[in-house]
Amino acid sequence: MGNPRQPNQLVHAGLPVLLLLVVSEAPVEAYLDPGAGSLLVQLALGGVAAGAVFAKLLWHRLTLQFKRRDSDAENP
């Protein structure tokens, strides 16, 4: 197997590409209809819901670490 690329090498390789994309950007005239606004609202609400589920699962795992097990309660 070959050596994995160092993160520093990836940054040096990607920086010129990113710079080229930013410099070659041209202004555009775009129209956002109500459907696009609805899509953005759904995207935001979906992100909030996903974050809430992630936080709930993380909280559940965290509280399991501190709960007393039945075997610990029987043998003081």
Distance bins in CASP14 RR format, pairs under 12 A and 6 or more apart:
PFRMAT RR
TARGET T0000
AUTHOR 0000-0000-0000
RMODE 2
METHOD distances of the structure
MODEL  1
3 9 0 0 0 0 0 1 0 0 0 0 0
4 10 0 0 0 0 0 1 0 0 0 0 0
5 11 0 0 0 0 0 1 0 0 0 0 0
5 12 0 0 0 0 0 1 0 0 0 0 0
5 13 0 0 0 0 1 0 0 0 0 0 0
5 14 0 0 0 0 0 1 0 0 0 0 0
6 12 0 0 0 0 1 0 0 0 0 0 0
6 13 0 0 0 0 0 1 0 0 0 0 0
7 13 0 0 0 0 0 1 0 0 0 0 0
7 14 0 0 0 0 0 1 0 0 0 0 0
8 14 0 0 0 0 0 1 0 0 0 0 0
8 15 0 0 0 0 0 1 0 0 0 0 0
9 15 0 0 0 0 0 1 0 0 0 0 0
10 17 0 0 0 0 0 1 0 0 0 0 0
10 18 0 0 0 0 0 1 0 0 0 0 0
11 17 0 0 0 0 0 1 0 0 0 0 0
11 18 0 0 0 0 1 0 0 0 0 0 0
12 18 0 0 0 0 0 1 0 0 0 0 0
12 19 0 0 0 0 0 1 0 0 0 0 0
13 19 0 0 0 0 0 1 0 0 0 0 0
14 20 0 0 0 0 1 0 0 0 0 0 0
14 21 0 0 0 0 0 1 0 0 0 0 0
15 21 0 0 0 0 0 1 0 0 0 0 0
15 22 0 0 0 0 0 1 0 0 0 0 0
16 22 0 0 0 0 0 1 0 0 0 0 0
16 23 0 0 0 0 0 1 0 0 0 0 0
17 23 0 0 0 0 0 1 0 0 0 0 0
17 24 0 0 0 0 0 1 0 0 0 0 0
18 24 0 0 0 0 0 1 0 0 0 0 0
18 25 0 0 0 0 0 1 0 0 0 0 0
19 25 0 0 0 0 0 1 0 0 0 0 0
30 36 0 0 0 0 1 0 0 0 0 0 0
31 37 0 0 0 0 0 1 0 0 0 0 0
32 38 0 0 0 0 0 1 0 0 0 0 0
32 39 0 0 0 0 1 0 0 0 0 0 0
32 40 0 0 0 0 1 0 0 0 0 0 0
33 39 0 0 0 0 1 0 0 0 0 0 0
33 40 0 0 0 0 0 1 0 0 0 0 0
34 40 0 0 0 0 0 1 0 0 0 0 0
34 41 0 0 0 0 0 1 0 0 0 0 0
35 41 0 0 0 0 1 0 0 0 0 0 0
35 42 0 0 0 0 1 0 0 0 0 0 0
35 43 0 0 0 0 0 1 0 0 0 0 0
36 42 0 0 0 0 0 1 0 0 0 0 0
36 43 0 0 0 0 0 1 0 0 0 0 0
37 43 0 0 0 0 1 0 0 0 0 0 0
37 44 0 0 0 0 1 0 0 0 0 0 0
37 45 0 0 0 0 0 1 0 0 0 0 0
38 44 0 0 0 0 0 1 0 0 0 0 0
38 45 0 0 0 0 0 1 0 0 0 0 0
39 45 0 0 0 0 0 1 0 0 0 0 0
39 46 0 0 0 0 0 1 0 0 0 0 0
40 46 0 0 0 0 0 1 0 0 0 0 0
40 47 0 0 0 0 0 1 0 0 0 0 0
41 47 0 0 0 0 0 1 0 0 0 0 0
41 48 0 0 0 0 0 1 0 0 0 0 0
42 48 0 0 0 0 0 1 0 0 0 0 0
42 49 0 0 0 0 0 1 0 0 0 0 0
43 49 0 0 0 0 0 1 0 0 0 0 0
43 50 0 0 0 0 0 1 0 0 0 0 0
44 50 0 0 0 0 0 1 0 0 0 0 0
44 51 0 0 0 0 0 1 0 0 0 0 0
45 51 0 0 0 0 0 1 0 0 0 0 0
45 52 0 0 0 0 0 1 0 0 0 0 0
46 52 0 0 0 0 1 0 0 0 0 0 0
46 53 0 0 0 0 1 0 0 0 0 0 0
46 54 0 0 0 0 0 1 0 0 0 0 0
47 53 0 0 0 0 1 0 0 0 0 0 0
47 54 0 0 0 0 1 0 0 0 0 0 0
47 55 0 0 0 0 0 1 0 0 0 0 0
48 54 0 0 0 0 0 1 0 0 0 0 0
48 55 0 0 0 0 0 1 0 0 0 0 0
49 55 0 0 0 0 0 1 0 0 0 0 0
49 56 0 0 0 0 0 1 0 0 0 0 0
50 56 0 0 0 0 0 1 0 0 0 0 0
50 57 0 0 0 0 0 1 0 0 0 0 0
51 57 0 0 0 0 1 0 0 0 0 0 0
51 58 0 0 0 0 1 0 0 0 0 0 0
51 59 0 0 0 0 0 1 0 0 0 0 0
52 58 0 0 0 0 0 1 0 0 0 0 0
52 59 0 0 0 0 0 1 0 0 0 0 0
53 59 0 0 0 0 0 1 0 0 0 0 0
53 60 0 0 0 0 0 1 0 0 0 0 0
54 60 0 0 0 0 0 1 0 0 0 0 0
54 61 0 0 0 0 0 1 0 0 0 0 0
55 61 0 0 0 0 0 1 0 0 0 0 0
55 62 0 0 0 0 0 1 0 0 0 0 0
56 62 0 0 0 0 0 1 0 0 0 0 0
56 63 0 0 0 0 0 1 0 0 0 0 0
57 63 0 0 0 0 0 1 0 0 0 0 0
57 64 0 0 0 0 0 1 0 0 0 0 0
58 64 0 0 0 0 0 1 0 0 0 0 0
58 65 0 0 0 0 0 1 0 0 0 0 0
59 65 0 0 0 0 0 1 0 0 0 0 0
59 66 0 0 0 0 0 1 0 0 0 0 0
60 66 0 0 0 0 0 1 0 0 0 0 0
60 67 0 0 0 0 0 1 0 0 0 0 0
61 67 0 0 0 0 0 1 0 0 0 0 0
66 72 0 0 0 0 0 1 0 0 0 0 0
67 73 0 0 0 0 0 1 0 0 0 0 0
68 74 0 0 0 0 0 1 0 0 0 0 0
68 75 0 0 0 0 0 1 0 0 0 0 0
68 76 0 0 0 0 0 1 0 0 0 0 0
69 75 0 0 0 0 0 1 0 0 0 0 0
END
